[in-house]
Each structure stands twice: as C-alpha cells, then as structure tokens.
Amino acid sequence: MEARFNHLVYAICNIATDLQNIDFSQVGESSASTVRRSVDDTLFVIKYNAEPTFIKDGTVTPSEVLTHEQALELMSTAAWTEPMPEENLVK
C-alpha cells in the first residue's frame, strides 16, 4: 500500500442526494465527473485529508467512511468494478 494515501479518509455518498452538495475545493476530486461511481451509478466516493464542512454540518451524510485499505477492498467488489470482458482476459 502506498504511504501517501494512508492518511486519506474515503467517504461513500449517494449520487441522488449528495453529489450536488459537494464542494470540490475541499476534496481530492475536481468535479462531479471525476468521482468514482458504483457500477449501478447510485453511489460515489470522495477522499479528503480534513473533514469537509459539508460533512461536518450534515449537508452530506456518508453511508460509509473508510480507510485507504478499506476503500481499496470495496472498489475491488462487483458493485464498484465491472468484470473485464472474456476476450480481454489473458489465457
């Protein structure tokens, strides 16, 4: 695991209710188009060093708050990563 990401906090949020309330100057992503989205396009993830004001004040309530390691595990699940087509798999 890369040490430069160990200090980051990852928050899983709802696209329908939270995405429009993200102040991208407070997180590691630059816009709504750069957030990692779940396969079903209902959730997204943001990362930050210091808790953003929109979370502190309750404007956005993450469904989960994760460490870097936990976020990597979640991102590797079928809910977050579409399977590669068989023709792209090395045999």
C-alpha positions, 0 to 999 in steps of 0.5 A: 500500500502506498504511504501517501494515501494512508492518511486519506479518509474515503467517504461513500455518498449517494449520487441522488442526494449528495453529489450536488452538495459537494464542494470540490475545493475541499476534496481530492476530486475536481468535479462531479465527473471525476468521482468514482461511481458504483457500477449501478451509478447510485453511489460515489466516493470522495477522499479528503485529508480534513473533514469537509464542512459539508460533512461536518454540518450534515449537508452530506451524510456518508453511508460509509467512511473508510480507510485507504485499505478499506476503500481499496477492498470495496472498489475491488467488489462487483458493485464498484468494478465491472468484470473485464470482458472474456476476450480481454482476459489473458489465457 
